[in-house]
């Protein structure tokens, strides 16, 4: 059976059937490829230097145009080689993307990292270690010294606060006259066997508050085991009559103990008894008595006041002291002390002796009057 004939396509350039160029045998070699080479136009490619591609090439093109020479045919572009598929390329990613993503995860290559650390030098360059500045070393040493000192102090403080070697074994008192030492020792007994650094002023004040005769106190530690307490007692300034006897009171009216025999206590008696404590006249009288020296206070028998501005004192020998109000009390006390202790005047030229003084008026201390 005869083979069917294929259609023949006529080329627009040479008029030769396309199928004939491909299928007809070459006259010389008898192959279609040889026939194609003989009929294809010959192309000559002239390379242009890189430095002349922009300037000289344009000037040559203008020269060829002026001379009427035919233009050189353009060199055909070489086909781009297909990119080789990288082993790191992942599914759905172009070549290199997968590799770049892995590089971002793993960091820069070792060679690049070494070059950056040495300032971009050659591979294998040594990294220079610069010495630490002197001021930084001194600062670090200073901080270490401060930290070491703080640790040592903390240890010493801990030992001092909790060491049984510093426990209180003995408590001594100074300044006490009204209160017996045995009473004070029994009062502060809870402080015994407590570490000496843990005893505070508040602890001592809380215990001594039970003793009314103690007005204030201050403590002093005497290592290893002695506590010294300086007490300030309240000063009794008067006596108050009670149902069965008398009591001593200070300027604030605090009771400082009972008295069985009034004659044995050199203190004046305030009229009104315990009911007068806290009244304005009582505070005025006790303020005057607290200002007087002990030499004058021991010579008084009683004290009274019709009002806070009219205080009077009665002496044991029957003399009266007109005090007045609460102004200039220190000066009044000095003037009164001088008048009481002044010697009796001596008569001059046979004059009769002066009558005895019965009243000392110091209400105006700059102009005292005796009569």
C-alpha positions, 0 to 999 in steps of 0.5 A: 500500500502506497504511503500518503503524501504530506502537505507541502508548505511554501516558505515566504522568503525563498518560495521553497516548500518547507517540507521539501527543506526538511524532507528532501535529501541533500544533494551533496550529503543526502541529509536534510540538515545539510540542505538547511545549512546551504539555504540559510543566510550567512550571519557575521557577528562583530563583537563590540568592546565593553568600553566602546559599547556606549560611545564609540558604537553610537559614533560608528553607527552614525558613520555607517549611516552617513557613508551608506554602508549597510548596517551590521546585523544584530547578534542573536541573543543566546538562549538562557540556560535553564536554572539547575534545580537545587537540592535545597529547593522545596516544593512550590519554591523557586531555586535558592529560596529554600536555601536562603531560608535555611541560611537565615535560620542557621546564621551566617557562614563561619567564614563570614562570621570570622571576617566580621569579627576581625573587621573584614580581614582574611580568613584565619585572622586572630582576634585581639583581646584588649585589656580592661581599663584601669578605672573599671578594675578599680570600680569593680574592686571597690564594689567587691570591697563594699559587698564584703564589708556588708557581709561581714557586718551582717554576720556580726550583727546576727551574732550580736542579736542572737548570741547567748553570750550577750544575754542580760545578767545584771541590771543596775539603777542610778538616780533613784531616791524615792524607790528602793532598788529591790522594787526596781529590780523586780520590775525589770526582771523580764529583761534578764536573759534577753540578748543585750542588743535586743533591749530597747528604750521602749521595753524599759519604759513599758516596765517602769510605767508601773512605778509612779515615782519614775518620771523618765529613764534612759538605758546604757548597755555595758557589754557583755551582760550588764544593763545600766538604767538612769532614772529621773524621779518625780519631785514631790512638792506638797502633801494632800490630806486623805481619810487616814493620812497624807500622800505626797504629790508632784506638780502634776498631782501624781501620788508618790506614796503615803505619809504616816507623820506629816511633821517628818516630811518637809513639804507644805500641805495643800488645802482641799485634799485629793479633790483639788487635784486637776483644778486651776488653783491646784495647778497654779499652787503646785507650779509655784512650789515646783519653782521654789528651792528646797531651802525655801520649800522645807520652811513652808507649812501650807499653800493656798490660792483664792484664784490662779492669780492670788497664790499665798504661802504659809511658813512654819514660823507663821510668816506669809508670802504673797506670791501673786500670779504665775509671771516671773516665777523664777525671779520671785523665787530668787527674791524670796530666798534672799529675803528669808535668808537675809540677816535681821537689820541692826539698829543705828545710833540707838534707834529702836530695833525694827519690828519682825517681818510677818509678810514677804510680798514678792508679787512685784519682784523688782520692788519687793516689800516686807512688813 
